[in-house]
């Protein structure tokens, strides 16, 4: 009995010791896990609350799950290509993460910019482009002092551009293009001395370009077209020697193009247009040997074309149309080995075309409305080449379009037709059709190229097109069409096609009887989306000239 009892006591003590050890190990494990969890950084709670409100307001709850910490490692919305994207910086030696990247791109978020956005003071990259945001940009934008990349382009923002943007001195890229702002550019933007990219085209701003912008010497890209800028084209732009891309078309700026632009030898893409005031010359281009795109349309260029332009051996596209250039086209134009598009129309160029101007790569040549004469250049029948010779005296008998050109030769003298007419109607870009009121519309579905002409079979009218969609990823498309029904008309089919042109689209009435005429032009918007999406934010502005007026 005693032996048995002694054995029982020993066993119990061994079991008890074993259990205590297990408990101790478990407790240590829990403590270690708690310490590990507490060491994991978490997002600033104020930023989490602000982000949650932004996500709720923009209806993004299905894309970003805030039941977990937004800065948790390897979450799907932190990936570089995620949209929407929230990415963070958790630093080193700290347990707090901060939201540094926020992208909500082309997701049709709408409403005014929420004030919660400015709680995210550590943001370095904010992309809210291609949405339907409205209202003004709050002055609180100036609190985001760490911002390096800010994109608010293609929205419906209004009011003045806030001067507080000038406080974001770390900015490398700024975009507020394609909005409906008003008033001048704030002078304070000249404080952004680190800025490399500035996109303000079609933003609605007006007035002089501030002199303080002369400080932006780090700029590499400047897009400022389609704004009502006034005053002289700034000479200080010639000090931005790092510029590779400069676009200033469709403004109210005055020339001349400053000679200081000769220093912009890194330019690859230069587009200036629609200058008034003093004449400009092409002398500043002599050393612009990196240019691949050159467009100086309607810049009051005068004098002769410098022979030295042929040194721009990287040129793919050159447009010098609608200017006052005189003299002959230099024979050195035969040396452009890479040139694909050449537009010299509507100048005062004389003489004959250089025999070898149609180089192997050239696909479009426009010399229309110049007093040129002589024979067609060599290779003018090259496959894929389109030429516009309207308004010249060049012999076009060997061209496929010789009948069309022949009919339009009269534009330099007087048009007569064996059978004169008093009216014609055209269905632009489509097949023939009779309207509900019985008007017969001629077909106008012929494929036109980047410098083309077509005349109707009966010789009553013709159409010419010049221009290339050089920035369109879908290439050159000169006819627009839709399958949608057009409202408020009995002739919906008439409006379902249209011709479009990036340069000049002209219709000519030939052989009309002398007299006064009424010209009816019918339009419907068939390209821009009419939904509540950002695709419906566009506005179409265009000029119509009838008999040059």
ABEGO torsion letter per residue (X at the ends): XAAAAAAAAAAAAAAAAAAAAAAAAAAAAAAAAAAAAAABBBBBAAAAAAAAAAAAAAGAAAABBAABBAABBGBAAABAABOBBBBBBAEBGBABBBBABBBBBGAGBBEBBBAAAAABAABABBBABGBABBEBBBAAAAABAABABBBABGBABBEBBBAAAAABAABABBBABGBABBEBBBAAAAABAABABBBABGAGBBEBBBAAAAABAABABBBABGBBBBEBBBAAAAABAABABBBBBGBABBOBBBAAAAABAABABBBBBGBBEBBBBAAAAAABAABABBBBBGAGBBEBBBAAAAABAABABBBABGBABBEBBBAAAAABAABABBBABGBABBEBBBAAABBAABABBBABGBBBBEBBBBGAABBGBBBBABGBABBAAABAAAAAAAAAAAAABBBBBABBBABBBBBBGBBBBBBAAGBBBBBBABBBBABBBBBBAAGABBBBBBEBBAABAAEBBABBBBABBBBGBABAAAAABBBBBABBBBBBBBGBBBEBBBBBBBBBBAABBABABAAAABBBBBBBBBGGX
